[in-house]
Amino acid sequence: MNQKQSNERRLGWLLCAPAVTALLVVTAYPILYALWLSLFRYDLRFPDQRAFIGLDNYVSILTSEVWWHALGNTLILTIISVSLELLLGFPLALIMHHTLFWRRAVRATTLIPYAIITVVAALAWKFAFDPTIGFVNALLGTEQAWLTQRWSAFLVIILTEIWKTTPFMALLLMAGLTLVPHDLIQAARVDGANAWQRFIKIIVPIMKPAILVAVLFRTLDAFRIFDTVFIQTRGAQGTETVSLLGYNTFIVSLNLGLGSAVSVLIFIGVLIISVLFIKGFGASLTKGGNAE
Amino acid sequence: MIRIRLTLVLWITVSIILYGCSSHRKEAIPTLNWYVAGEPSGAFFMAAKRCSEDSGQAYKIEQVPLPADTDQQREQLVRRLAAGDNAIDIIGMDVIWTAEFAQAGWILPWTGKTAEQAKAGRLDAPLQSAIYQNQLWAAPFTTNIQLLWYRTDRVNTAPATWDEMILLAESLGEIGTIQAQGERYEGLTAFFVSLLASNGGSVLDVSGKHISLAQQPTLQTLSTMARFANSSAADWALATAREDQARLAFESGHSSFMVNYPFVWPSAQRNAPEIAKHLGWARWPATIEGKPSRFVIGGLNLGVSAYTPYPQLAFHAAACLTAAKHQRMAAELGGLLPTIAALYDEPEIRVTYPFADVLRSSLSDAVQRPQTPLYNDISLAISRTLHPMRDIEPQKDFIRLRRAIERALNSEGLL
């Protein structure tokens, strides 16, 4: 018995080995290299001045007003867009799940925005809100240069994000909906539970793992938002995000040390979000499971 | 079946890799790749063709167009140069890149006969823009400087100073708008540095290593910017206006003043002939009465990449491309101002540019943007701190600006 178990274990590891190796090569190596680079003063424009400076790059970033602004902007974008996506994604998922006619067509059309390349979507929204060639001003009867002010630029960016990724959220939520046993709903109906009670007391608790996954994926994505902001404002009007900051430091300034430090900080941000989600929601997740 | 497909995939992969490695740069007639901003009139293309023909099969110049936006040109070039790309031979360099490219060792210095050719008859300001640490790094090709454009049917004489212009524009009411560049980009930095220079200040000291930004001229510059942006004379979309938005807005007829480059002149003739009839020009407005304004010089210099396999040919070709006849062609076809002084006296050029004399006097007082390898970071520091102009608070932003530029000078360009 014991022998068999350990043999199976070894086989399991052997079977995983190629995937683990590939992952290590493509993720662990770059991450460690970025960590290493972030400890250097290393600017490609001054290759001779490369020197080990310990944590100075991090000190420089964390004392810079630009970093905190960018972090604040990123959090605003993330929180607003993800919560709205969750709110909109649920009805969309329910529609996709319950539709009786043309089920495939409904699901396919819902997913169109998600299939469009982000850069294209961002440009389309930028043109739509353009004061001279866009249709939004004509539609609303306003004369607004949307991307010239902070609040309205944020609005356009968030709208683009929501339009683009709500289908993804809905898709993940729909996968959760399929977990809900039909019998359970029927039983609840027989017991006299109305639609809202069935939703809150039965569907949501069972779907919790799916919701967690959907919100976590989207939060991590939204925290690293780059394309939409790059296309629509390039970070002007106080809409710069942490990824844009990383791009500017790396690609525009060719500052490998400082840029790596920004990347590492973004990575730490992602880690914190994941831990918070899994610790925070994970507890209620198992509790919900027990109650059931 | 699967095996055949696998073999095919393998073959394609291997051949792509081998093609990538084979460094394809050994032709019978060497091809020189000229990376330069796309030029719609075809003047660059013709110059490349003629120089190739005149070389007697010594080389062939191939133009590789870069994006129109200067920041994006730089992004593409520096990424390649930092990686030692040997496919670049001749580089069309914005005047602000000289120090950075030279310091990083990405371009070769000009010496001997080709250097003499590159310097011959050049105006001083464009020539200075190609010099870093007493060494010539590029051949001055075209130059650029802003003028003040105004409606002669609404204004009798051009205002001499910014204060005068703002008052005049406000008194004209809705049609008084002044078009300028206020987006967060290089144009905003150029605006700031020019106002500062006109006030007698500068961003860096003479050594180019330390911050200058004297208090009095800087505060004066910041209050002029804030006053302009908050005045009814500023366009409501000032915060996103670049040169082209300003031109388009002016051509729509609802503005009476514009600070912009001379490309607006042929454009107005084509797009808005009614307005072009009443289009007057003058020197860029001063900030202090009686003290001539100083605007920053722009333009294009040609450098030779340090990684080119054919340095001698590239120097020769770059000297040919920047010769007087090709500058004349670029001026007449493409509206790009020449760097050779004598061309401003030629009758054909004076027909193309009726304002040639104003250009020349403006160019003779032109100022350089800080000539430091960290210019890009400094420029970002300036445009970020001062955008949007309407929110500038001189006292507070003077301190922020100093801090941001000091960080940039420290290679902490995250700002």
Interface residues (C-beta under 8 A of the other chain):
Chain A: R41 D43 L44 R45 F46 P47 Q49 S60 I61 S64 E65 V66 W67 P131 A145 L147 T148 Q149 R234 A236 Q237 L245 N248 T249 I251 V252 S253 L254 N255 L258 V262
Chain B: D71 R74 E75 V78 R79 A82 E100 Q103 A104 G105 E183 R184 W236 A237 A239 T240 P373 L374 N376 D377 L380 R384 H387 P388 R407 S411 E412 G413 L414 L415
